[in-house]
Amino acid sequence: MANAGSRRTKFVLDEDRIPRAWYNIAADLRTAPPPPLHPGTHQPIGPADLAPLFPMALILQEVSTDREIEIPDPVREAYALYRPSPLYRAHRLEAALDTPAHIYYKYEGVSPAGSHKPNTALSQAFFNKQEGVKRIATETGAGQWGSAMSFAGAVFGLEVKVYMVRASYDQKPYRRILMETYGAEVVASPSLTTNYGRAVLAQTPDSPGSLGMAISEAVEDAATRDDTKYALGSVLNHVLLHQTVIGLEAQEQMAMAGEQPDVIIGCAGGGSNFAGLTFPFIGQMLRGEASYRIIAAEPEAAPSLTRGVYAYDFGDTGHMAPIVKMHTLGSDFIPEPIHAGGLRYHGMSPLVSLLKEDGLIEATSVHQRACFDAGVTFARAEGILPAPEPTHAIKVAIDQALEAREAGEERVILFNLCGHGHFDLAAYERHLAGTLEDYEYPAEKVTEALAALPRV
Ligand SMILES: *Cc1c(COP(=O)(O)O)cnc(C)c1O
């Protein structure tokens, strides 16, 4: 391997190296993505169907097959608050594992919201503002997306209303306070402010809520107000597109390190941070320029890619959002309350699902206690406390490094450290006290939820 003697730890790009265009994988796909369908008619939807929810610039990105989509200057300027993000070589973790593998991680926790999510939140806020939108309605589970969107609203001067899953709203006040500090209005979902929320509460007054319900509320809010659009933090093509700045920067930084990854790993909830790191590399594979092993890491409690079916399904519980073809556990499936809240979604991005179906990526599922063990090992070696979500990627990266040790192989491993865990200390406290539980894959609940797939 080139440059193996180098002891550089941190690979930093100048501000002018912030990418000028996002990479659109749709240009290189072997199979055309199946079209999204209208939730009522089950017919393919066109741009006009999406216009009540999204500004036209984002709708066009959603269906574009141009390989490069220019990043507007105001977005690049906002990115400069924290981009380019650093790439690290994990020398200390390698030493702790006594492995000949080289481990690299791209660190997205340097953003103001503490995760990769501002990469798309800022872009979405900009395109909404440009088309005269005044207000954004959105949902949040653990609060990371809500924080990112609230921050982006403050940057571009948009009102933001966040429907926050009731259970998180009650248990995790700090993310709510961060959103409110950025100027957003936050309500617990299900709420009394939408028809859908009122209907749920009428049936289940003490509903803990779910991401699927909160999406339905935010979609209804946006669809029924002229000044408001909806914003989603993952899953959709344009969201994954905006995240490709991660992988584009990482490609330059790996070149600075004089190495090429053999294995590239990301955790996958809706698929956006995974796609952000891996799509530029997968693009090289699709164009026949390189070959990598690409692994998506999921929780055992919500393993859509590893155990779900590839089928058309609803994106939300209220069946208001478009139906898309994806790996799904069923839209009524509510995963167990694992601490990696960002990975508790019943489906997977259609693009990531398609790549899995085409055999370009692998997926593996991991239990939360093993993930937190990996997170603690990582924190003690590298100093950064990871969010519970990327501990899934860390666990798989450590397994790869240990496998390389057994094989006596100098494997080069790259993973996405997509956020820090400073708002997740209660989960670490439980882990350290030994009271975290693992949840088995809920086969019965999934079978039940899959019976409700739309017949299209
Ligand atoms: C939201 C979030 C995730 C899950 O979303 P993806 O779209 O799969 O990336 C993972 N990690 C962090 C830190 C998050 O905030």
The ligand as an SDF file (V2000), in Angstrom:
LIG
                    3D

 15 15  0  0  0  0  0  0  0  0999 V2000
  -30.6440   10.8950   10.9880 C   0  0  0  0  0  0  0  0  0  0  0  0
  -29.3850   10.2400   11.2910 C   0  0  0  0  0  0  0  0  0  0  0  0
  -29.1050    8.9560   10.7880 C   0  0  0  0  0  0  0  0  0  0  0  0
  -30.0530    8.1570    9.9610 C   0  0  0  0  0  0  0  0  0  0  0  0
  -30.3960    8.7170    8.7510 O   0  0  0  0  0  0  0  0  0  0  0  0
  -29.7570    8.2960    7.3660 P   0  0  0  0  0  0  0  0  0  0  0  0
  -30.6150    8.9740    6.3690 O   0  0  0  0  0  0  0  0  0  0  0  0
  -29.7970    6.8120    7.2460 O   0  0  0  0  0  0  0  0  0  0  0  0
  -28.3670    8.8330    7.3680 O   0  0  0  0  0  0  0  0  0  0  0  0
  -27.8880    8.3930   11.0930 C   0  0  0  0  0  0  0  0  0  0  0  0
  -27.0010    9.0400   11.8630 N   0  0  0  0  0  0  0  0  0  0  0  0
  -27.2120   10.2660   12.3540 C   0  0  0  0  0  0  0  0  0  0  0  0
  -26.1680   10.9150   13.1960 C   0  0  0  0  0  0  0  0  0  0  0  0
  -28.4180   10.9120   12.0810 C   0  0  0  0  0  0  0  0  0  0  0  0
  -28.6400   12.1380   12.5510 O   0  0  0  0  0  0  0  0  0  0  0  0
  1  2  1  0
  2  3  1  0
  2 14  2  0
  3  4  1  0
  3 10  2  0
  4  5  1  0
  5  6  1  0
  6  7  2  0
  6  8  1  0
  6  9  1  0
 10 11  1  0
 11 12  2  0
 12 13  1  0
 12 14  1  0
 14 15  1  0
M  END
$$$$
